[in-house]
Amino acid sequence: MTGKSRIHRLANQAFFMGPTALFFATAILIPFAYGFYLTLTSITSPVSPVEFAGFANYAKAFQDKQFWDSMWLTLKYVGGTIAFVNAIGFALAFLVTSGMRGQNFFRTAFFTPNLIGGLMLGYIWQFIFVQSLPSVGEKLGIEALRLGWLGDEALAFWALVIVTIWKSAGYMMIIFIAGLIAVPRDVIEASTIDGAGPWRRLTRITLPLMVPAFVVTVFLTLKDAFMVYDLNYSLTEGGPYGSTKMVSMHVVQKAFVETNYGLGQSEAILLFVIVAVVTGLQVYFSKKWEVQA
Amino acid sequence: MPVRKMSSASLTLLPLLAAFVLFTFPFFLLIVNSFKSNGEILESPFALPQSVDLGRFADVVAKMNFLVTFKNTFVITSVSVFFILLFSAMTAHYLVRNPSRFANGFFALMVASMIIPFQSIMIPLVYIYGAKLHLIDTAPIPLLIALYIGFGSALSVFIYHGFVKSIPLELEEASFIDGCTPRQSFFKIVLPMLMPTSVTIAILNVLWIWNDYLLPSLVLVKEEVYTMPIKMKVFNGTYMNNWELLIPAILLTILPILIAYLFGQRFIIKGVMQGAIK
């Protein structure tokens, strides 16, 4: 290779990859790397001096009971949303691919909540939980509805789960539709000829062939649930009495409200490690489940 | 036979209709209550409004400074998405056509970065670009756009990467023989062919950037640069539980994207579907 063409090649590489590399580094790589450095310092606010503190922040993070409470709550929320969002998303996909008229209309309707950001979802459902349901409960004498759900420690958690289902089930439905369409018709027909009923077809043929779709939907629900903030903030603000404070909200408060950058960042890194381990395991194990059609 | 057909159809239709009511009911509540006074809302949140008065909307538009907030959100979203599309397509194409250990390593790094929670980046972000470089005070909107380009690029490069592989290499080779440079070949031949994927990627990015709250809440401190979610947060704090103002404000805030969906729903559903398969 001549020197000139080598320069050409480098210039092209810089032209095509440079902008992405620059913005990717600016937004993710540099802050992520710098974040590790911050955890090793005793920094508390943007203006406080940066002093090396070793692993003191991590030691404090491990002892921060509130952090682990919020992590445990987040894990429960992760489990609840994965189960319900995927089950309902799959059921919706199954219904809107049955071949009846007006399927597209229903698909459009079920996807609509995804257009709304988490913050707005929280406000919309605050109106439902605070204002609308209690008035129904009052009129019909249904005790469960008359309670303000957001004021009750156990019910507020389920309110969060319900709103998450409302938002995400339609998105997962779209992914499941893609998966259902990809199931080969001849396999289904062959099993019907062999005498398999609808339930057997679903559990023995369709679901096993849908594993790749489930890998994607479970991954997405998992990631969204671990990172939930906007909805949590606008629907319950972590209340009542901190009973719905998810880990993301805890980290934001630790860093910016209680001004403890080093500790907040250490807890954020612990969150990253947990998310990385959980998603890694999830993808690894669900890939093993995949079957070839 | 007709009896059986009937029952299997209703077996699908009934749950569909039930789900439809559950999924659209919040929108119904929002629309009917946006025309009511506080008294009417408290009295009967499910009833239709007694009169249709648009006065409250005008009031809310003024109080929210709606036009400025809308413009901010629009500019930030469209500029970010434009550059995400351009830069990600360039990078993905280059990575596919010029495989090397460096290129593969860079691609793997981008894919791996997708599991990093935003929470583990936000504190250093505020520290570096706020306290040290003062960009949050001096250039919040350009900073926010730059960050969105960075956050959006990983998934976008990933999706483009999958699609570029399906474009026949012969087309580009032919353009080289005709005298195109790699850049000309990309902009004249490849970029137009990537159009369907670009639509998908644009939709996925518009949806999250338009609605994002946490990042703008850290970067946009001054009122004149607020986006719609930030403004709504402030509005909610000011008019706590004053539903006759809050409900029209919520409706107005989500209306632009709902209208866009009304016109482009086929594209949007198809786009999300294609983005999901990749």
Interface residues (C-beta under 8 A of the other chain):
Chain A: N12 Q13 F15 F16 M17 P19 T20 A21 F23 F24 A25 T26 A27 I28 L29 I30 P31 F32 Y34 G35 L38 I43 P46 V47 A91 L92 L95 V96 S98 M100 N104 F106 R107 T108 A109 F110 F111 T112 P113 N114 L115 I116 G117 G118 L119 M120 Y123 I124 W125 F127 I128 V130 Q131 S132 S135 V136 W166 G170 Y171 I174 I175 I177 A178 V216 K223 F226 M227 Y229 D230 Y233 S234 V247 S248 V251 V252 A255 F256 Y261 G264 Q265 A268 I269 L271 F272 V275 A276 T279 G280
Chain B: A9 T12 L13 P15 L16 A19 F20 L22 F23 T24 P26 F27 L29 L30 N33 I41 L42 S44 P45 F46 F83 L86 F87 S88 M90 T91 H93 Y94 L95 N98 A103 F106 L109 M110 S113 I115 I116 P117 F118 Q119 S120 I121 M122 I123 P124 L125 V126 Y127 I128 G130 A131 A146 L147 Y148 I149 G150 F151 S153 A154 V157 P182 R183 F186 L207 W210 N211 D212 Y213 L214 L218 P229 M232 K233 N236 N241 W243 L246 I247 I250 T253 I254 I257 L258 Y261 Q265 R266 I268 I269 V272 M273 A276 I277
